[in-house]
Amino acid sequence: MTSSRVLPTLQHAWSRGESMVGAAIKVPNALCAESVALAGFDCVYVDQQHGVFDDVQLFQVLQAIAAGGAVPLTRVPESQPWLIHKALDFGAAGIIVPTVETEADAARAAAACQYPPQGDRSYGLLRPSPAVAPYDRDRPACILLVETAKGIDNLDAIAQTEGVDAIMAGPQDLALSMGIKLEGDWLRTPRLFEAILQIRKACGRHGIAAAIGAASGAGALMWLEQGFQLVTVGNDLGYISSSLRTQLVLARAAVGNGSPAAP
């Protein structure tokens, strides 16, 4: 099934002041990816950094996300130009680059997302032009993950780098880099929360979008209300696990209460 929804580029949506809600994919399966996209997310990113994807799986999952009506993105395993080039050749409409800490890191990532003379991307598209037409009109979105205290210190230099479209906060790694344990209500630790808001403010000062990942819809709503323009809501593997556990608890409760099983 192919969605009939129009797929805007992220840059166009952000320029209009729109906010996008996305999700992440960790399971290397096209059917699962298409199902996530069909849920109605604006964009879905393939998590190569913390998922399990070979080249063929990445290619197929990006195709499936687009078929499901969402803008296909990917988070590359590391900031290596050849990894970015390959993902773009496969049809990613945007790249999330992890662990950006300096202006030089930002410039290298932005260059990998653009053809010469602006950048150093090598021309080698694999997908037929009609398949990626919604994205080819503009260069892919360059989204940089700031997830260390050092990155926070260099926020303005990163945000003003030519070719950068968004900065994404990485709350867990940022917390760990600040010596904050991921226990209890760790996200509400004042200095961590303020560091995350610094990312949003720096993006506002330099006219780019602020992004962040959330574990739930309620968490996503909180960040959207704080002015973030791209918020991702969990991932496929997490929702599979949590949903199965919830249904299992209900089933065991029914058995424990002696209730008859439904036909």
Residue pairs with C-beta under 8 A, 6 or more apart in sequence:
1 34
1 38
1 67
1 68
2 67
2 69
3 37
3 38
3 67
3 68
3 69
4 69
5 69
6 134
7 66
7 69
7 70
7 71
7 93
7 134
7 135
8 71
8 134
9 71
9 93
9 134
9 135
9 137
9 138
9 141
10 20
10 43
10 71
10 93
10 94
10 141
10 165
10 166
10 209
10 230
11 138
11 141
11 165
12 138
13 20
13 42
14 20
14 165
14 166
14 208
14 209
14 229
14 230
18 229
19 224
19 228
19 229
19 230
19 231
20 42
20 43
20 71
20 229
20 230
20 231
21 41
21 42
21 220
21 224
21 230
21 231
21 232
21 233
22 41
22 42
22 43
22 44
22 45
22 70
22 73
22 230
22 231
22 232
22 233
23 36
23 39
23 41
23 44
23 45
23 232
23 233
23 234
23 235
23 236
24 44
24 45
24 46
24 47
24 75
24 213
24 232
24 234
24 235
24 236
25 32
25 33
25 36
25 44
25 45
25 46
25 47
25 51
25 61
25 65
25 235
25 236
26 47
26 50
26 51
26 52
26 235
26 236
26 237
26 238
27 33
27 51
27 236
27 237
27 240
28 51
28 52
28 53
28 54
28 57
28 58
28 61
29 57
29 61
30 57
30 60
30 61
30 63
30 64
31 64
32 236
33 44
33 46
33 61
33 64
33 65
33 68
33 236
34 64
34 65
34 67
34 68
35 68
36 44
36 65
36 68
36 70
36 236
37 44
37 64
37 65
37 66
37 67
37 68
37 69
37 70
38 68
38 69
40 69
41 70
41 233
42 70
42 71
43 70
43 71
43 72
43 73
43 93
43 94
43 230
44 65
44 68
44 70
44 71
44 72
44 73
45 72
45 73
45 74
45 75
45 94
45 96
45 232
46 53
46 58
46 61
46 62
46 65
46 72
46 73
46 74
46 75
46 92
47 74
47 75
47 235
48 58
48 74
48 75
48 76
48 77
48 83
48 87
49 75
49 76
49 77
49 78
49 98
53 61
55 86
55 90
58 74
58 87
58 90
59 90
59 91
59 126
62 72
62 74
62 87
62 90
62 91
62 92
63 72
63 91
63 131
65 71
65 72
66 72
66 91
66 131
66 132
71 93
71 94
71 134
71 135
72 91
72 92
72 93
73 92
73 93
73 94
73 95
73 96
73 141
73 143
74 87
74 92
74 94
74 95
74 96
75 95
75 96
75 97
75 98
75 145
76 83
76 84
76 87
76 95
76 96
76 97
76 98
77 83
77 98
78 98
78 99
79 97
79 98
79 99
79 100
79 105
79 108
79 109
81 108
81 111
81 112
81 120
81 121
84 95
84 97
84 109
84 112
84 113
84 121
85 112
85 121
85 122
85 124
87 95
88 95
88 113
88 121
88 140
89 124
89 125
89 126
89 127
90 126
90 127
91 126
91 127
91 131
91 132
91 135
92 140
93 132
93 134
93 135
93 140
93 141
94 140
94 141
94 142
94 143
94 165
95 109
95 112
95 113
95 140
95 141
95 142
95 143
96 143
96 144
96 145
96 168
97 105
97 109
97 142
97 143
97 144
97 145
98 145
98 147
98 170
99 105
99 145
99 147
99 148
99 151
99 173
100 106
100 109
100 144
100 145
100 146
100 151
100 158
100 167
101 146
101 148
101 150
101 151
101 154
102 150
102 151
102 154
102 157
102 158
103 154
103 157
103 158
103 161
105 144
105 158
106 144
106 157
106 158
106 161
106 164
107 161
107 162
107 163
109 142
109 144
109 164
110 119
110 142
110 161
110 162
110 163
110 164
111 118
111 119
111 120
111 121
111 163
112 119
112 120
112 121
113 119
113 121
113 139
113 140
113 141
113 142
113 163
114 120
114 121
114 139
114 163
115 121
115 123
115 139
118 162
118 163
119 163
125 132
129 136
139 163
141 165
141 166
142 163
142 164
142 165
142 166
143 165
143 166
143 167
143 168
143 211
143 230
144 158
144 164
144 166
144 167
144 168
145 167
145 168
145 169
145 170
146 152
146 155
146 158
146 167
146 168
146 169
146 170
146 174
146 199
147 169
147 170
147 171
147 172
147 173
147 174
147 177
148 173
148 174
148 177
149 174
149 177
149 178
149 195
150 177
151 158
151 174
152 174
152 195
152 198
152 199
155 167
155 198
155 199
155 202
156 202
156 205
156 206
158 164
158 167
158 202
159 167
159 202
159 203
159 205
159 206
159 208
160 206
164 208
165 208
165 209
166 203
166 208
166 209
166 210
166 211
166 229
166 230
167 199
167 202
167 203
167 208
167 209
167 210
167 211
168 210
168 211
168 212
168 213
168 230
169 196
169 199
169 210
169 211
169 212
169 213
170 213
171 187
171 192
171 196
171 212
171 213
172 182
174 192
174 195
174 196
175 181
175 182
175 186
175 187
175 189
175 192
176 182
178 191
178 192
178 195
180 186
180 189
180 191
180 192
186 192
187 193
187 219
196 212
197 226
199 210
199 212
200 210
200 226
200 227
200 228
203 209
203 210
204 210
204 227
209 229
209 230
210 227
210 228
210 229
210 230
211 228
211 229
211 230
211 231
211 232
212 223
212 228
212 230
212 231
212 232
213 231
213 232
214 220
214 222
214 223
214 231
214 232
214 233
214 234
215 233
215 234
215 238
216 233
216 234
217 233
219 233
220 231
220 232
220 233
223 231
224 231
254 261
255 261
